[in-house]
Structure formats: structure tokens, C-alpha cells
Amino acid sequence: FIHSGQIEIRSRENQLIVSLHEGQFFGELALISDGNRSATARSATYAELYILHKTSFHRVMSTYPEFKHKIEEIAKKRLTQ
């Protein structure tokens, strides 16, 4: 979760996919699919980030169905980009 700053998500070929800012997040695809990461995150500016560990992520997903639904929507959208 990005508290402040800017994070660039780049492809394996180092092409910019998206630039993320305060209030946005990344890394959910690997947590949902238990797969390898499909891109690289790099800080474009000084950034403060919060980490949600895998076990906590899955606990939140099972406790809050509306959160799970929103994360799944975002993940599907990102997979089609």
C-alpha cells in the first residue's frame, strides 16, 4: 500500500505499465494466484509503503467479502492491461 510517493510498475522488458500513487497498492496478483510476480515495482520518488503479509491478506479476504470482491475486480482489470 502506497502511503506517499510514486511507484512505477514495469514489465520484464522494463516498459512502464502503470504509475501508482498515494492510496493505491500493488502485489495483489501474486497473493491471489500464489504465482510468480509478473512485473517489477520501482520507486520513482521517495515513497513510504505499508506491507500486508500473505497470511494477513488471506485473513482479511476471508473476513471481509466486500474487500475480497474489490481486490478481485482490480486484479481482473490489471490482468487485461
mmCIF file of the N, C-alpha and C atoms, coordinates in Angstrom:
data_MODEL
# 
_entry.id   MODEL 
# 
loop_
_atom_site.group_PDB 
_atom_site.id 
_atom_site.type_symbol 
_atom_site.label_atom_id 
_atom_site.label_alt_id 
_atom_site.label_comp_id 
_atom_site.label_asym_id 
_atom_site.label_entity_id 
_atom_site.label_seq_id 
_atom_site.pdbx_PDB_ins_code 
_atom_site.Cartn_x 
_atom_site.Cartn_y 
_atom_site.Cartn_z 
_atom_site.occupancy 
_atom_site.B_iso_or_equiv 
_atom_site.pdbx_formal_charge 
_atom_site.auth_seq_id 
_atom_site.auth_comp_id 
_atom_site.auth_asym_id 
_atom_site.auth_atom_id 
_atom_site.pdbx_PDB_model_num 
ATOM 1   N N  . PHE A 1 1  ? 0.854   -1.164  0.000   1.00 0.00 ? 1  PHE A N  1 
ATOM 2   C CA . PHE A 1 1  ? 0.000   0.000   0.000   1.00 0.00 ? 1  PHE A CA 1 
ATOM 3   C C  . PHE A 1 1  ? 0.898   1.223   0.000   1.00 0.00 ? 1  PHE A C  1 
ATOM 4   N N  . ILE A 1 2  ? 0.608   2.166   -0.868  1.00 0.00 ? 2  ILE A N  1 
ATOM 5   C CA . ILE A 1 2  ? 1.433   3.360   -1.002  1.00 0.00 ? 2  ILE A CA 1 
ATOM 6   C C  . ILE A 1 2  ? 0.867   4.458   -0.101  1.00 0.00 ? 2  ILE A C  1 
ATOM 7   N N  . HIS A 1 3  ? 1.637   4.814   0.903   1.00 0.00 ? 3  HIS A N  1 
ATOM 8   C CA . HIS A 1 3  ? 1.247   5.900   1.800   1.00 0.00 ? 3  HIS A CA 1 
ATOM 9   C C  . HIS A 1 3  ? 1.594   7.246   1.175   1.00 0.00 ? 3  HIS A C  1 
ATOM 10  N N  . SER A 1 4  ? 2.770   7.327   0.579   1.00 0.00 ? 4  SER A N  1 
ATOM 11  C CA . SER A 1 4  ? 3.174   8.541   -0.123  1.00 0.00 ? 4  SER A CA 1 
ATOM 12  C C  . SER A 1 4  ? 4.206   8.166   -1.182  1.00 0.00 ? 4  SER A C  1 
ATOM 13  N N  . GLY A 1 5  ? 4.344   9.032   -2.166  1.00 0.00 ? 5  GLY A N  1 
ATOM 14  C CA . GLY A 1 5  ? 5.319   8.796   -3.225  1.00 0.00 ? 5  GLY A CA 1 
ATOM 15  C C  . GLY A 1 5  ? 4.702   8.189   -4.468  1.00 0.00 ? 5  GLY A C  1 
ATOM 16  N N  . GLN A 1 6  ? 5.578   7.810   -5.378  1.00 0.00 ? 6  GLN A N  1 
ATOM 17  C CA . GLN A 1 6  ? 5.155   7.260   -6.666  1.00 0.00 ? 6  GLN A CA 1 
ATOM 18  C C  . GLN A 1 6  ? 5.922   5.975   -6.946  1.00 0.00 ? 6  GLN A C  1 
ATOM 19  N N  . ILE A 1 7  ? 5.202   4.937   -7.336  1.00 0.00 ? 7  ILE A N  1 
ATOM 20  C CA . ILE A 1 7  ? 5.783   3.646   -7.669  1.00 0.00 ? 7  ILE A CA 1 
ATOM 21  C C  . ILE A 1 7  ? 5.473   3.332   -9.122  1.00 0.00 ? 7  ILE A C  1 
ATOM 22  N N  . GLU A 1 8  ? 6.482   2.936   -9.877  1.00 0.00 ? 8  GLU A N  1 
ATOM 23  C CA . GLU A 1 8  ? 6.285   2.530   -11.263 1.00 0.00 ? 8  GLU A CA 1 
ATOM 24  C C  . GLU A 1 8  ? 6.236   1.012   -11.331 1.00 0.00 ? 8  GLU A C  1 
ATOM 25  N N  . ILE A 1 9  ? 5.271   0.486   -12.056 1.00 0.00 ? 9  ILE A N  1 
ATOM 26  C CA . ILE A 1 9  ? 5.188   -0.941  -12.328 1.00 0.00 ? 9  ILE A CA 1 
ATOM 27  C C  . ILE A 1 9  ? 5.704   -1.131  -13.744 1.00 0.00 ? 9  ILE A C  1 
ATOM 28  N N  . ARG A 1 10 ? 6.731   -1.971  -13.867 1.00 0.00 ? 10 ARG A N  1 
ATOM 29  C CA . ARG A 1 10 ? 7.391   -2.163  -15.164 1.00 0.00 ? 10 ARG A CA 1 
ATOM 30  C C  . ARG A 1 10 ? 7.359   -3.629  -15.572 1.00 0.00 ? 10 ARG A C  1 
ATOM 31  N N  . SER A 1 11 ? 7.278   -3.851  -16.874 1.00 0.00 ? 11 SER A N  1 
ATOM 32  C CA . SER A 1 11 ? 7.268   -5.200  -17.428 1.00 0.00 ? 11 SER A CA 1 
ATOM 33  C C  . SER A 1 11 ? 8.663   -5.807  -17.336 1.00 0.00 ? 11 SER A C  1 
ATOM 34  N N  . ARG A 1 12 ? 8.740   -7.072  -17.675 1.00 0.00 ? 12 ARG A N  1 
ATOM 35  C CA . ARG A 1 12 ? 10.055  -7.741  -17.683 1.00 0.00 ? 12 ARG A CA 1 
ATOM 36  C C  . ARG A 1 12 ? 11.001  -7.101  -18.696 1.00 0.00 ? 12 ARG A C  1 
ATOM 37  N N  . GLU A 1 13 ? 10.421  -6.443  -19.703 1.00 0.00 ? 13 GLU A N  1 
ATOM 38  C CA . GLU A 1 13 ? 11.222  -5.737  -20.720 1.00 0.00 ? 13 GLU A CA 1 
ATOM 39  C C  . GLU A 1 13 ? 11.500  -4.295  -20.302 1.00 0.00 ? 13 GLU A C  1 
ATOM 40  N N  . ASN A 1 14 ? 11.163  -3.947  -19.057 1.00 0.00 ? 14 ASN A N  1 
ATOM 41  C CA . ASN A 1 14 ? 11.382  -2.629  -18.459 1.00 0.00 ? 14 ASN A CA 1 
ATOM 42  C C  . ASN A 1 14 ? 10.484  -1.543  -19.049 1.00 0.00 ? 14 ASN A C  1 
ATOM 43  N N  . GLN A 1 15 ? 9.370   -1.919  -19.654 1.00 0.00 ? 15 GLN A N  1 
ATOM 44  C CA . GLN A 1 15 ? 8.416   -0.932  -20.158 1.00 0.00 ? 15 GLN A CA 1 
ATOM 45  C C  . GLN A 1 15 ? 7.472   -0.531  -19.027 1.00 0.00 ? 15 GLN A C  1 
ATOM 46  N N  . LEU A 1 16 ? 7.182   0.756   -18.958 1.00 0.00 ? 16 LEU A N  1 
ATOM 47  C CA . LEU A 1 16 ? 6.277   1.266   -17.931 1.00 0.00 ? 16 LEU A CA 1 
ATOM 48  C C  . LEU A 1 16 ? 4.863   0.755   -18.203 1.00 0.00 ? 16 LEU A C  1 
ATOM 49  N N  . ILE A 1 17 ? 4.283   0.084   -17.218 1.00 0.00 ? 17 ILE A N  1 
ATOM 50  C CA . ILE A 1 17 ? 2.905   -0.413  -17.316 1.00 0.00 ? 17 ILE A CA 1 
ATOM 51  C C  . ILE A 1 17 ? 1.957   0.605   -16.715 1.00 0.00 ? 17 ILE A C  1 
ATOM 52  N N  . VAL A 1 18 ? 2.279   1.029   -15.495 1.00 0.00 ? 18 VAL A N  1 
ATOM 53  C CA . VAL A 1 18 ? 1.434   1.993   -14.795 1.00 0.00 ? 18 VAL A CA 1 
ATOM 54  C C  . VAL A 1 18 ? 2.259   2.684   -13.716 1.00 0.00 ? 18 VAL A C  1 
ATOM 55  N N  . SER A 1 19 ? 1.852   3.896   -13.405 1.00 0.00 ? 19 SER A N  1 
ATOM 56  C CA . SER A 1 19 ? 2.466   4.650   -12.321 1.00 0.00 ? 19 SER A CA 1 
ATOM 57  C C  . SER A 1 19 ? 1.432   4.758   -11.208 1.00 0.00 ? 19 SER A C  1 
ATOM 58  N N  . LEU A 1 20 ? 1.797   4.332   -10.009 1.00 0.00 ? 20 LEU A N  1 
ATOM 59  C CA . LEU A 1 20 ? 0.865   4.313   -8.880  1.00 0.00 ? 20 LEU A CA 1 
ATOM 60  C C  . LEU A 1 20 ? 1.257   5.373   -7.856  1.00 0.00 ? 20 LEU A C  1 
ATOM 61  N N  . HIS A 1 21 ? 0.240   5.868   -7.136  1.00 0.00 ? 21 HIS A N  1 
ATOM 62  C CA . HIS A 1 21 ? 0.450   6.953   -6.180  1.00 0.00 ? 21 HIS A CA 1 
ATOM 63  C C  . HIS A 1 21 ? -0.208  6.633   -4.840  1.00 0.00 ? 21 HIS A C  1 
ATOM 64  N N  . GLU A 1 22 ? -0.173  7.620   -3.951  1.00 0.00 ? 22 GLU A N  1 
ATOM 65  C CA . GLU A 1 22 ? -0.752  7.519   -2.608  1.00 0.00 ? 22 GLU A CA 1 
ATOM 66  C C  . GLU A 1 22 ? -2.165  6.915   -2.647  1.00 0.00 ? 22 GLU A C  1 
ATOM 67  N N  . GLY A 1 23 ? -2.386  5.931   -1.775  1.00 0.00 ? 23 GLY A N  1 
ATOM 68  C CA . GLY A 1 23 ? -3.690  5.291   -1.672  1.00 0.00 ? 23 GLY A CA 1 
ATOM 69  C C  . GLY A 1 23 ? -3.853  4.073   -2.560  1.00 0.00 ? 23 GLY A C  1 
ATOM 70  N N  . GLN A 1 24 ? -2.927  3.846   -3.474  1.00 0.00 ? 24 GLN A N  1 
ATOM 71  C CA . GLN A 1 24 ? -3.011  2.684   -4.351  1.00 0.00 ? 24 GLN A CA 1 
ATOM 72  C C  . GLN A 1 24 ? -2.137  1.563   -3.799  1.00 0.00 ? 24 GLN A C  1 
ATOM 73  N N  . PHE A 1 25 ? -2.195  0.406   -4.437  1.00 0.00 ? 25 PHE A N  1 
ATOM 74  C CA . PHE A 1 25 ? -1.442  -0.758  -3.956  1.00 0.00 ? 25 PHE A CA 1 
ATOM 75  C C  . PHE A 1 25 ? -0.976  -1.600  -5.130  1.00 0.00 ? 25 PHE A C  1 
ATOM 76  N N  . PHE A 1 26 ? -0.084  -2.523  -4.837  1.00 0.00 ? 26 PHE A N  1 
ATOM 77  C CA . PHE A 1 26 ? 0.412   -3.444  -5.859  1.00 0.00 ? 26 PHE A CA 1 
ATOM 78  C C  . PHE A 1 26 ? 0.814   -4.749  -5.189  1.00 0.00 ? 26 PHE A C  1 
ATOM 79  N N  . GLY A 1 27 ? 0.994   -5.800  -5.989  1.00 0.00 ? 27 GLY A N  1 
ATOM 80  C CA . GLY A 1 27 ? 1.421   -7.090  -5.470  1.00 0.00 ? 27 GLY A CA 1 
ATOM 81  C C  . GLY A 1 27 ? 0.288   -8.060  -5.198  1.00 0.00 ? 27 GLY A C  1 
ATOM 82  N N  . GLU A 1 28 ? -0.962  -7.622  -5.392  1.00 0.00 ? 28 GLU A N  1 
ATOM 83  C CA . GLU A 1 28 ? -2.105  -8.470  -5.074  1.00 0.00 ? 28 GLU A CA 1 
ATOM 84  C C  . GLU A 1 28 ? -2.227  -9.672  -6.011  1.00 0.00 ? 28 GLU A C  1 
ATOM 85  N N  . LEU A 1 29 ? -1.767  -9.542  -7.249  1.00 0.00 ? 29 LEU A N  1 
ATOM 86  C CA . LEU A 1 29 ? -1.880  -10.660 -8.194  1.00 0.00 ? 29 LEU A CA 1 
ATOM 87  C C  . LEU A 1 29 ? -1.093  -11.875 -7.718  1.00 0.00 ? 29 LEU A C  1 
ATOM 88  N N  . ALA A 1 30 ? 0.097   -11.655 -7.224  1.00 0.00 ? 30 ALA A N  1 
ATOM 89  C CA . ALA A 1 30 ? 0.915   -12.763 -6.722  1.00 0.00 ? 30 ALA A CA 1 
ATOM 90  C C  . ALA A 1 30 ? 0.288   -13.381 -5.471  1.00 0.00 ? 30 ALA A C  1 
ATOM 91  N N  . LEU A 1 31 ? -0.360  -12.577 -4.648  1.00 0.00 ? 31 LEU A N  1 
ATOM 92  C CA . LEU A 1 31 ? -1.009  -13.105 -3.440  1.00 0.00 ? 31 LEU A CA 1 
ATOM 93  C C  . LEU A 1 31 ? -2.261  -13.906 -3.769  1.00 0.00 ? 31 LEU A C  1 
ATOM 94  N N  . ILE A 1 32 ? -3.016  -13.447 -4.752  1.00 0.00 ? 32 ILE A N  1 
ATOM 95  C CA . ILE A 1 32 ? -4.245  -14.145 -5.136  1.00 0.00 ? 32 ILE A CA 1 
ATOM 96  C C  . ILE A 1 32 ? -3.937  -15.455 -5.842  1.00 0.00 ? 32 ILE A C  1 
ATOM 97  N N  . SER A 1 33 ? -2.968  -15.422 -6.751  1.00 0.00 ? 33 SER A N  1 
ATOM 98  C CA . SER A 1 33 ? -2.695  -16.596 -7.581  1.00 0.00 ? 33 SER A CA 1 
ATOM 99  C C  . SER A 1 33 ? -1.629  -17.516 -7.003  1.00 0.00 ? 33 SER A C  1 
ATOM 100 N N  . ASP A 1 34 ? -0.937  -17.088 -5.961  1.00 0.00 ? 34 ASP A N  1 
ATOM 101 C CA . ASP A 1 34 ? 0.200   -17.837 -5.421  1.00 0.00 ? 34 ASP A CA 1 
ATOM 102 C C  . ASP A 1 34 ? 1.256   -18.095 -6.488  1.00 0.00 ? 34 ASP A C  1 
ATOM 103 N N  . GLY A 1 35 ? 1.301   -17.226 -7.480  1.00 0.00 ? 35 GLY A N  1 
ATOM 104 C CA . GLY A 1 35 ? 2.259   -17.380 -8.573  1.00 0.00 ? 35 GLY A CA 1 
ATOM 105 C C  . GLY A 1 35 ? 3.416   -16.410 -8.452  1.00 0.00 ? 35 GLY A C  1 
ATOM 106 N N  . ASN A 1 36 ? 4.259   -16.453 -9.458  1.00 0.00 ? 36 ASN A N  1 
ATOM 107 C CA . ASN A 1 36 ? 5.386   -15.530 -9.517  1.00 0.00 ? 36 ASN A CA 1 
ATOM 108 C C  . ASN A 1 36 ? 4.894   -14.145 -9.887  1.00 0.00 ? 36 ASN A C  1 
ATOM 109 N N  . ARG A 1 37 ? 5.644   -13.169 -9.529  1.00 0.00 ? 37 ARG A N  1 
ATOM 110 C CA . ARG A 1 37 ? 5.289   -11.801 -9.872  1.00 0.00 ? 37 ARG A CA 1 
ATOM 111 C C  . ARG A 1 37 ? 5.445   -11.614 -11.384 1.00 0.00 ? 37 ARG A C  1 
ATOM 112 N N  . SER A 1 38 ? 4.506   -10.871 -11.959 1.00 0.00 ? 38 SER A N  1 
ATOM 113 C CA . SER A 1 38 ? 4.500   -10.676 -13.407 1.00 0.00 ? 38 SER A CA 1 
ATOM 114 C C  . SER A 1 38 ? 5.167   -9.369  -13.826 1.00 0.00 ? 38 SER A C  1 
ATOM 115 N N  . ALA A 1 39 ? 5.549   -8.543  -12.857 1.00 0.00 ? 39 ALA A N  1 
ATOM 116 C CA . ALA A 1 39 ? 6.155   -7.248  -13.158 1.00 0.00 ? 39 ALA A CA 1 
ATOM 117 C C  . ALA A 1 39 ? 7.055   -6.849  -11.992 1.00 0.00 ? 39 ALA A C  1 
ATOM 118 N N  . THR A 1 40 ? 7.752   -5.738  -12.194 1.00 0.00 ? 40 THR A N  1 
ATOM 119 C CA . THR A 1 40 ? 8.656   -5.213  -11.182 1.00 0.00 ? 40 THR A CA 1 
ATOM 120 C C  . THR A 1 40 ? 8.147   -3.866  -10.702 1.00 0.00 ? 40 THR A C  1 
ATOM 121 N N  . ALA A 1 41 ? 8.196   -3.638  -9.420  1.00 0.00 ? 41 ALA A N  1 
ATOM 122 C CA . ALA A 1 41 ? 7.816   -2.344  -8.840  1.00 0.00 ? 41 ALA A CA 1 
ATOM 123 C C  . ALA A 1 41 ? 9.091   -1.587  -8.490  1.00 0.00 ? 41 ALA A C  1 
ATOM 124 N N  . ARG A 1 42 ? 9.133   -0.334  -8.932  1.00 0.00 ? 42 ARG A N  1 
ATOM 125 C CA . ARG A 1 42 ? 10.287  0.527   -8.640  1.00 0.00 ? 42 ARG A CA 1 
ATOM 126 C C  . ARG A 1 42 ? 9.791   1.874   -8.140  1.00 0.00 ? 42 ARG A C  1 
ATOM 127 N N  . SER A 1 43 ? 10.490  2.382   -7.174  1.00 0.00 ? 43 SER A N  1 
ATOM 128 C CA . SER A 1 43 ? 10.148  3.689   -6.639  1.00 0.00 ? 43 SER A CA 1 
ATOM 129 C C  . SER A 1 43 ? 10.640  4.773   -7.594  1.00 0.00 ? 43 SER A C  1 
ATOM 130 N N  . ALA A 1 44 ? 9.727   5.646   -8.034  1.00 0.00 ? 44 ALA A N  1 
ATOM 131 C CA . ALA A 1 44 ? 10.090  6.763   -8.902  1.00 0.00 ? 44 ALA A CA 1 
ATOM 132 C C  . ALA A 1 44 ? 10.447  7.994   -8.080  1.00 0.00 ? 44 ALA A C  1 
ATOM 133 N N  . THR A 1 45 ? 9.965   8.029   -6.837  1.00 0.00 ? 45 THR A N  1 
ATOM 134 C CA . THR A 1 45 ? 10.260  9.105   -5.908  1.00 0.00 ? 45 THR A CA 1 
ATOM 135 C C  . THR A 1 45 ? 10.463  8.471   -4.533  1.00 0.00 ? 45 THR A C  1 
ATOM 136 N N  . TYR A 1 46 ? 10.820  9.281   -3.578  1.00 0.00 ? 46 TYR A N  1 
ATOM 137 C CA . TYR A 1 46 ? 10.835  8.791   -2.209  1.00 0.00 ? 46 TYR A CA 1 
ATOM 138 C C  . TYR A 1 46 ? 9.427   8.320   -1.901  1.00 0.00 ? 46 TYR A C  1 
ATOM 139 N N  . ALA A 1 47 ? 9.299   7.139   -1.304  1.00 0.00 ? 47 ALA A N  1 
ATOM 140 C CA . ALA A 1 47 ? 7.971   6.585   -1.036  1.00 0.00 ? 47 ALA A CA 1 
ATOM 141 C C  . ALA A 1 47 ? 7.932   5.933   0.333   1.00 0.00 ? 47 ALA A C  1 
ATOM 142 N N  . GLU A 1 48 ? 6.779   6.037   0.972   1.00 0.00 ? 48 GLU A N  1 
ATOM 143 C CA . GLU A 1 48 ? 6.505   5.308   2.216   1.00 0.00 ? 48 GLU A CA 1 
ATOM 144 C C  . GLU A 1 48 ? 5.435   4.282   1.900   1.00 0.00 ? 48 GLU A C  1 
ATOM 145 N N  . LEU A 1 49 ? 5.723   3.017   2.236   1.00 0.00 ? 49 LEU A N  1 
ATOM 146 C CA . LEU A 1 49 ? 4.831   1.912   1.907   1.00 0.00 ? 49 LEU A CA 1 
ATOM 147 C C  . LEU A 1 49 ? 4.431   1.156   3.156   1.00 0.00 ? 49 LEU A C  1 
ATOM 148 N N  . TYR A 1 50 ? 3.247   0.546   3.110   1.00 0.00 ? 50 TYR A N  1 
ATOM 149 C CA . TYR A 1 50 ? 2.796   -0.368  4.153   1.00 0.00 ? 50 TYR A CA 1 
ATOM 150 C C  . TYR A 1 50 ? 2.727   -1.764  3.552   1.00 0.00 ? 50 TYR A C  1 
ATOM 151 N N  . ILE A 1 51 ? 3.096   -2.753  4.331   1.00 0.00 ? 51 ILE A N  1 
ATOM 152 C CA . ILE A 1 51 ? 3.109   -4.141  3.869   1.00 0.00 ? 51 ILE A CA 1 
ATOM 153 C C  . ILE A 1 51 ? 1.993   -4.916  4.551   1.00 0.00 ? 51 ILE A C  1 
ATOM 154 N N  . LEU A 1 52 ? 1.287   -5.710  3.765   1.00 0.00 ? 52 LEU A N  1 
ATOM 155 C CA . LEU A 1 52 ? 0.295   -6.633  4.293   1.00 0.00 ? 52 LEU A CA 1 
ATOM 156 C C  . LEU A 1 52 ? 0.788   -8.030  3.931   1.00 0.00 ? 52 LEU A C  1 
ATOM 157 N N  . HIS A 1 53 ? 1.225   -8.778  4.920   1.00 0.00 ? 53 HIS A N  1 
ATOM 158 C CA . HIS A 1 53 ? 1.784   -10.104 4.680   1.00 0.00 ? 53 HIS A CA 1 
ATOM 159 C C  . HIS A 1 53 ? 0.721   -11.071 4.177   1.00 0.00 ? 53 HIS A C  1 
ATOM 160 N N  . LYS A 1 54 ? 1.172   -12.107 3.513   1.00 0.00 ? 54 LYS A N  1 
ATOM 161 C CA . LYS A 1 54 ? 0.287   -13.065 2.857   1.00 0.00 ? 54 LYS A CA 1 
ATOM 162 C C  . LYS A 1 54 ? -0.763  -13.646 3.802   1.00 0.00 ? 54 LYS A C  1 
ATOM 163 N N  . THR A 1 55 ? -0.365  -14.059 4.992   1.00 0.00 ? 55 THR A N  1 
ATOM 164 C CA . THR A 1 55 ? -1.335  -14.645 5.929   1.00 0.00 ? 55 THR A CA 1 
ATOM 165 C C  . THR A 1 55 ? -2.382  -13.621 6.343   1.00 0.00 ? 55 THR A C  1 
ATOM 166 N N  . SER A 1 56 ? -1.959  -12.402 6.577   1.00 0.00 ? 56 SER A N  1 
ATOM 167 C CA . SER A 1 56 ? -2.902  -11.342 6.935   1.00 0.00 ? 56 SER A CA 1 
ATOM 168 C C  . SER A 1 56 ? -3.808  -11.005 5.754   1.00 0.00 ? 56 SER A C  1 
ATOM 169 N N  . PHE A 1 57 ? -3.250  -10.980 4.558   1.00 0.00 ? 57 PHE A N  1 
ATOM 170 C CA . PHE A 1 57 ? -4.031  -10.711 3.358   1.00 0.00 ? 57 PHE A CA 1 
ATOM 171 C C  . PHE A 1 57 ? -5.161  -11.724 3.211   1.00 0.00 ? 57 PHE A C  1 
ATOM 172 N N  . HIS A 1 58 ? -4.845  -13.008 3.355   1.00 0.00 ? 58 HIS A N  1 
ATOM 173 C CA . HIS A 1 58 ? -5.860  -14.055 3.217   1.00 0.00 ? 58 HIS A CA 1 
ATOM 174 C C  . HIS A 1 58 ? -6.891  -13.996 4.354   1.00 0.00 ? 58 HIS A C  1 
ATOM 175 N N  . ARG A 1 59 ? -6.457  -13.616 5.534   1.00 0.00 ? 59 ARG A N  1 
ATOM 176 C CA . ARG A 1 59 ? -7.396  -13.473 6.654   1.00 0.00 ? 59 ARG A CA 1 
ATOM 177 C C  . ARG A 1 59 ? -8.369  -12.325 6.380   1.00 0.00 ? 59 ARG A C  1 
ATOM 178 N N  . VAL A 1 60 ? -7.863  -11.213 5.882   1.00 0.00 ? 60 VAL A N  1 
ATOM 179 C CA . VAL A 1 60 ? -8.723  -10.078 5.552   1.00 0.00 ? 60 VAL A CA 1 
ATOM 180 C C  . VAL A 1 60 ? -9.683  -10.454 4.423   1.00 0.00 ? 60 VAL A C  1 
ATOM 181 N N  . MET A 1 61 ? -9.187  -11.175 3.421   1.00 0.00 ? 61 MET A N  1 
ATOM 182 C CA . MET A 1 61 ? -10.032 -11.582 2.294   1.00 0.00 ? 61 MET A CA 1 
ATOM 183 C C  . MET A 1 61 ? -11.189 -12.468 2.762   1.00 0.00 ? 61 MET A C  1 
ATOM 184 N N  . SER A 1 62 ? -10.928 -13.345 3.719   1.00 0.00 ? 62 SER A N  1 
ATOM 185 C CA . SER A 1 62 ? -11.993 -14.242 4.185   1.00 0.00 ? 62 SER A CA 1 
ATOM 186 C C  . SER A 1 62 ? -12.938 -13.560 5.175   1.00 0.00 ? 62 SER A C  1 
ATOM 187 N N  . THR A 1 63 ? -12.461 -12.549 5.872   1.00 0.00 ? 63 THR A N  1 
ATOM 188 C CA . THR A 1 63 ? -13.274 -11.851 6.866   1.00 0.00 ? 63 THR A CA 1 
ATOM 189 C C  . THR A 1 63 ? -14.164 -10.771 6.243   1.00 0.00 ? 63 THR A C  1 
ATOM 190 N N  . TYR A 1 64 ? -13.679 -10.137 5.189   1.00 0.00 ? 64 TYR A N  1 
ATOM 191 C CA . TYR A 1 64 ? -14.389 -9.020  4.570   1.00 0.00 ? 64 TYR A CA 1 
ATOM 192 C C  . TYR A 1 64 ? -14.686 -9.318  3.104   1.00 0.00 ? 64 TYR A C  1 
ATOM 193 N N  . PRO A 1 65 ? -15.830 -9.914  2.805   1.00 0.00 ? 65 PRO A N  1 
ATOM 194 C CA . PRO A 1 65 ? -16.157 -10.285 1.427   1.00 0.00 ? 65 PRO A CA 1 
ATOM 195 C C  . PRO A 1 65 ? -16.198 -9.100  0.459   1.00 0.00 ? 65 PRO A C  1 
ATOM 196 N N  . GLU A 1 66 ? -16.585 -7.927  0.952   1.00 0.00 ? 66 GLU A N  1 
ATOM 197 C CA . GLU A 1 66 ? -16.623 -6.759  0.063   1.00 0.00 ? 66 GLU A CA 1 
ATOM 198 C C  . GLU A 1 66 ? -15.212 -6.339  -0.342  1.00 0.00 ? 66 GLU A C  1 
ATOM 199 N N  . PHE A 1 67 ? -14.257 -6.467  0.569   1.00 0.00 ? 67 PHE A N  1 
ATOM 200 C CA . PHE A 1 67 ? -12.852 -6.191  0.260   1.00 0.00 ? 67 PHE A CA 1 
ATOM 201 C C  . PHE A 1 67 ? -12.356 -7.208  -0.762  1.00 0.00 ? 67 PHE A C  1 
ATOM 202 N N  . LYS A 1 68 ? -12.661 -8.476  -0.535  1.00 0.00 ? 68 LYS A N  1 
ATOM 203 C CA . LYS A 1 68 ? -12.258 -9.543  -1.460  1.00 0.00 ? 68 LYS A CA 1 
ATOM 204 C C  . LYS A 1 68 ? -12.800 -9.266  -2.856  1.00 0.00 ? 68 LYS A C  1 
ATOM 205 N N  . HIS A 1 69 ? -14.062 -8.901  -2.953  1.00 0.00 ? 69 HIS A N  1 
ATOM 206 C CA . HIS A 1 69 ? -14.676 -8.626  -4.242  1.00 0.00 ? 69 HIS A CA 1 
ATOM 207 C C  . HIS A 1 69 ? -13.955 -7.471  -4.948  1.00 0.00 ? 69 HIS A C  1 
ATOM 208 N N  . LYS A 1 70 ? -13.666 -6.405  -4.227  1.00 0.00 ? 70 LYS A N  1 
ATOM 209 C CA . LYS A 1 70 ? -12.991 -5.233  -4.813  1.00 0.00 ? 70 LYS A CA 1 
ATOM 210 C C  . LYS A 1 70 ? -11.582 -5.594  -5.285  1.00 0.00 ? 70 LYS A C  1 
ATOM 211 N N  . ILE A 1 71 ? -10.849 -6.347  -4.489  1.00 0.00 ? 71 ILE A N  1 
ATOM 212 C CA . ILE A 1 71 ? -9.496  -6.757  -4.872  1.00 0.00 ? 71 ILE A CA 1 
ATOM 213 C C  . ILE A 1 71 ? -9.542  -7.634  -6.117  1.00 0.00 ? 71 ILE A C  1 
ATOM 214 N N  . GLU A 1 72 ? -10.502 -8.549  -6.175  1.00 0.00 ? 72 GLU A N  1 
ATOM 215 C CA . GLU A 1 72 ? -10.635 -9.424  -7.347  1.00 0.00 ? 72 GLU A CA 1 
ATOM 216 C C  . GLU A 1 72 ? -10.990 -8.621  -8.597  1.00 0.00 ? 72 GLU A C  1 
ATOM 217 N N  . GLU A 1 73 ? -11.827 -7.601  -8.464  1.00 0.00 ? 73 GLU A N  1 
ATOM 218 C CA . GLU A 1 73 ? -12.158 -6.726  -9.599  1.00 0.00 ? 73 GLU A CA 1 
ATOM 219 C C  . GLU A 1 73 ? -10.914 -6.006  -10.114 1.00 0.00 ? 73 GLU A C  1 
ATOM 220 N N  . ILE A 1 74 ? -10.142 -5.465  -9.200  1.00 0.00 ? 74 ILE A N  1 
ATOM 221 C CA . ILE A 1 74 ? -8.919  -4.747  -9.582  1.00 0.00 ? 74 ILE A CA 1 
ATOM 222 C C  . ILE A 1 74 ? -7.928  -5.703  -10.232 1.00 0.00 ? 74 ILE A C  1 
ATOM 223 N N  . ALA A 1 75 ? -7.781  -6.898  -9.682  1.00 0.00 ? 75 ALA A N  1 
ATOM 224 C CA . ALA A 1 75 ? -6.855  -7.888  -10.236 1.00 0.00 ? 75 ALA A CA 1 
ATOM 225 C C  . ALA A 1 75 ? -7.260  -8.271  -11.661 1.00 0.00 ? 75 ALA A C  1 
ATOM 226 N N  . LYS A 1 76 ? -8.551  -8.495  -11.901 1.00 0.00 ? 76 LYS A N  1 
ATOM 227 C CA . LYS A 1 76 ? -9.014  -8.837  -13.253 1.00 0.00 ? 76 LYS A CA 1 
ATOM 228 C C  . LYS A 1 76 ? -8.721  -7.706  -14.232 1.00 0.00 ? 76 LYS A C  1 
ATOM 229 N N  . LYS A 1 77 ? -8.961  -6.483  -13.803 1.00 0.00 ? 77 LYS A N  1 
ATOM 230 C CA . LYS A 1 77 ? -8.691  -5.324  -14.645 1.00 0.00 ? 77 LYS A CA 1 
ATOM 231 C C  . LYS A 1 77 ? -7.209  -5.235  -14.980 1.00 0.00 ? 77 LYS A C  1 
ATOM 232 N N  . ARG A 1 78 ? -6.369  -5.459  -13.997 1.00 0.00 ? 78 ARG A N  1 
ATOM 233 C CA . ARG A 1 78 ? -4.917  -5.361  -14.221 1.00 0.00 ? 78 ARG A CA 1 
ATOM 234 C C  . ARG A 1 78 ? -4.419  -6.482  -15.120 1.00 0.00 ? 78 ARG A C  1 
ATOM 235 N N  . LEU A 1 79 ? -5.039  -7.639  -15.058 1.00 0.00 ? 79 LEU A N  1 
ATOM 236 C CA . LEU A 1 79 ? -4.640  -8.752  -15.918 1.00 0.00 ? 79 LEU A CA 1 
ATOM 237 C C  . LEU A 1 79 ? -4.935  -8.488  -17.387 1.00 0.00 ? 79 LEU A C  1 
ATOM 238 N N  . THR A 1 80 ? -5.918  -7.639  -17.654 1.00 0.00 ? 80 THR A N  1 
ATOM 239 C CA . THR A 1 80 ? -6.277  -7.342  -19.044 1.00 0.00 ? 80 THR A CA 1 
ATOM 240 C C  . THR A 1 80 ? -5.536  -6.136  -19.600 1.00 0.00 ? 80 THR A C  1 
ATOM 241 N N  . GLN A 1 81 ? -4.731  -5.474  -18.803 1.00 0.00 ? 81 GLN A N  1 
ATOM 242 C CA . GLN A 1 81 ? -3.992  -4.291  -19.277 1.00 0.00 ? 81 GLN A CA 1 
ATOM 243 C C  . GLN A 1 81 ? -2.807  -4.703  -20.096 1.00 0.00 ? 81 GLN A C  1 
# 
